[in-house]
């Protein structure tokens, strides 16, 4: 089986080459799609759809500590789609699985002062922490109210989006908890998903409906959109008071002003089912991922793409447009969590479902062009940059946490 084609790197557009199987490091030949070797007439007609590779590396890679080495100067699962990505892939750095054991890992965030990674295990209702000094993993908070997205603000305080309580909270430096947002216009939020800090002291967050289900939070009260048939009992296994809310708001994005005022910044009509979000390094652009249809959605739901907006000095958004449709080799690499590096490239987690070999991370330049990919053996839900130099990419992928050193730094706090 051929692993890589020396000197070619990744060439944009080719799904699979008949007779070669999955070629690690080879993306596509622009404009050709799938090419059947030796079949001349195939070039004169529209290519037939091809299935993506059935494995990530061949033979399948063992990510466990006892697995055989796979990295000979470059990791076979870090793919340069554009030669510019060669400058961001760190030579002699291998993808590592740091830990496994979650039901659904989400919301990784790096605490620079404490030198630890925190993330959510949503169905297990807990937050976990990985210590950079010795790799120890322990439960940090349980219960976590089915927290999803986490981040740290410019003062080093942790922000968390709680599915169960349908709110955004901040963990203060003295150990107390402040509720930042629980309602808008007198109506309860759906299930805040991701939150990011702005230098002006504001916080921006998304509010899709994914927490309105048994697995990651609590369904609506009987008759609500995610419990329309009234068969589910949202109070089972929950503290008193849970299970009495129902979805009342569209899936929007909001800004929490330092005064406490909550402003609507992106509507459902602009970005349905918003999920991950992040600012560009200069905070002049806001990226928002639109993920799949959520519980209780009456319309088509998310589009599986990423949108970008200009951020004005008055915090008003304008010029909203699709940044990328997240299609790679005709495979939908559904986005979730987002982070920018200091050069403005967007690193997006990828959920390609059963299209094994396309889940992981996609990397896009500021113009929306795919420049690189990181392939993981599990669906990736979210990413963040961390490590003492902020040059390590942490990836929360289904049951596990992965990491790889890169030749750039993440922008903004964790």
Beta strands, then each sheet from edge to edge (+ up, - down):
strand 1: 78-80
strand 2: 96-100
strand 3: 105-111
strand 4: 116-121
strand 5: 126-131
strand 6: 137-142
strand 7: 147-152
strand 8: 158-162
strand 9: 167-171
strand 10: 177-181
strand 11: 183-184
strand 12: 187-188
strand 13: 195-197
strand 14: 203-207
strand 15: 252-256
strand 16: 262-266
strand 17: 274-279
strand 18: 285-290
strand 19: 305-311
strand 20: 317-324
strand 21: 327-328
strand 22: 331-332
strand 23: 334-340
strand 24: 346-351
strand 25: 360-364
strand 26: 370-375
strand 27: 382-386
strand 28: 392-397
strand 29: 400-405
sheet 1: 1+ 26- 25+ 24- 23+
sheet 2: 2+ 29- 28+ 27-
sheet 3: 3+ 4- 5+ 6-
sheet 4: 7+ 8- 9+ 10-
sheet 5: 11+ 12-
sheet 6: 13+ 14- 15+ 16-
sheet 7: 17+ 18- 19+ 20-
sheet 8: 21+ 22-
end
